[in-house]
């Protein structure tokens, strides 16, 4: 599909590509676990994530001794590409692979490049997990649906990064968590949070407690799941301040989901809005406003106007 034919915010009916979603999530877990295994720990598990590119998702450079390598999902040409800092590369087509054959092909390509890696083969954060090397049940790949998913990720990445420019405090990159298959961005108040109780399925308590070590407000997108079969934007605060669930959130259609403990805004409501980017920014800002006000963040020192190209942030003259 050429660029001028793309719908800026395409439809993504969850049921129609559910099998592809399941397969793709497991593939991203394999690649993400390779990054996890090779990378030193970074606060809040930021060392395990993938990042949006114009063509798909990437690990970014991963250390391997004195060189680095990078693994890219290309959702336009539909290939997995592995490149090293010494100029070598391998690639293979995504279509036609089960999880087991994708796992074998990825490790074989790494081996040909002289990269030795072993990962935990059990998927994370999923019910009834199957070892990667044994999973022939998940083997669906719909190129058109994946291409539309990429367009949505590119849109969300752009808007979340714009939202990021209005915050001076500690904030995460915009990054893709393969455990739950969501693109997320997080702001921090600067205060330590109460210890998280853990208990998240498929996620060690030590990882969960480290991830939620500091007070935060997060926003993100994910393509739906069995628990919520709709592509949606979400927002939550940890710890959730008193009154947060009853906050007035924009745009219309955003609702509190008590079971998940977060605000949800269906992707379809954003896609069909008169200005989808503005609607998504409203959701980001209003959910953050509620978290920051109710938890009494030091907003005056943490915030600034949204950034504009080529315009330096204005600094008030200090006395």
Buried (B, 14 or more C-beta within 10 A) or exposed (E): EEEEEEEEBBBBBBEEBBBBBBBBBBBBBBBBBBBBEBBEEEEBBBBBBBBBBEBBBBBBBBEBEEBBBBBBBBBEEBBBBBBBEEEBEBBBEBEEBBBBBBBBBBBEBBEEBEBEBEBEBEBBBBEEBBEBEEBEBBBBBBBEBBBBBBBBBBBBBBBBBBBBBBBEBBBBBBBBBBBBBBBBBBBBBEEEBEEBEEEBEEBEEEBBBBBBBBBBBBBBBBBBBEEBEBBBBBBBBBBBBEEBBEBEBBBEBBEBBEEEBBBBBBBBBBBEBEEBBBBBBBBBBBBBBBBBBBBEBEBEEBBEEEBEEEEEEEEEEEE
